[in-house]
Amino acid sequence: KPVGKHKISICTNISCMLRGSDQVVKHLEQRLGIRLGETTADGRFTLKEVECLAACAGAPMCQIGRKYFENLTPERIDAILEGLT
């Protein structure tokens, strides 16, 4: 399957889950209109579930490209997505 310009790898392992990764995933799915494992129709974003990205102290977190984003909230997710070109 084609992957979007921005692949969002969201950690759903125990540390992130205990700190709200399920809410982050739900927000991303609603905001982007896709589910885990899917790509937006415009090819801009792919949302992928990953087991661990080794940044448990900053949970919940995700990786977009080669950059880590930690301590995620819906508001922080929105700001990150708006900053991507």
N, C-alpha and C positions, 0 to 999 in steps of 0.2 A: 504494500500500500504506500502511496506517496505520503511523505511527512511534511507538515507545514513549515513555513519559514522559521517559526519559533516553536521549538519543541519544549513543552512545559512538563518536566518530570517532577511529579509531586510525591513526596515520601508519605507512605501510609503505615509505616512500621510502628511498633508499640510506643516509642517515645513521642513521635509526632501525633499518633492517634490520641494518646492521653492528653496532649496539649491542643487538640482541636483540629487535626488535619481533616476530619470528616466534614467540618463546617467549611473549611477552605475548599475542599473538593466540590461540595455542593454549590458554593458561590461561583467557582470557576465554571462548573457545568451550566449554571443558569446564565451567567454573564456571556459565555461563549456560544451557548446553544448546542453544546455537544456533550458526550459522555466520555468517561475514561476510555482510551484506545481509539478515539475518533479525531478527525481533522475538520476544521471549519470549512464551509463550502468555498470560501474565498482563498483557501490554502494558506492562510496566515498562521494559524495555531493548531498544534497537535497536543492533546492532553494525555499524558502517560502516567500510570501508576508505577512507582518503583518501591522496592523493599527497604532500602536504606542508602542514604547518601553521606553517612558518617558526620552529621552535624547535629547530633542529638541535643546539645546544649542550646541550640537556637531553634528548637522545634516550636511550631510546625514550620517546615521549610520546603523549598523547591529549588530546582535547577533549571535555568533557561539558558540554552547554549552552554557556555562554560562558566556562567556566573551563578553563585548561590544567593538565595534570598531567604533570610531567616526571620523568625518571630512574626509569621504571617498573620494578618487579619484581613477581613474583606476589604477594608479601606486601603490597606497596604497593597493588596492584590490589584485593586483598581488603579492605584498610582503607578504600579510597575507596568501594567498592561498599557496604560496611556503613554508611558515613556518609551515603548518599543516602536520602532519604525518599520 
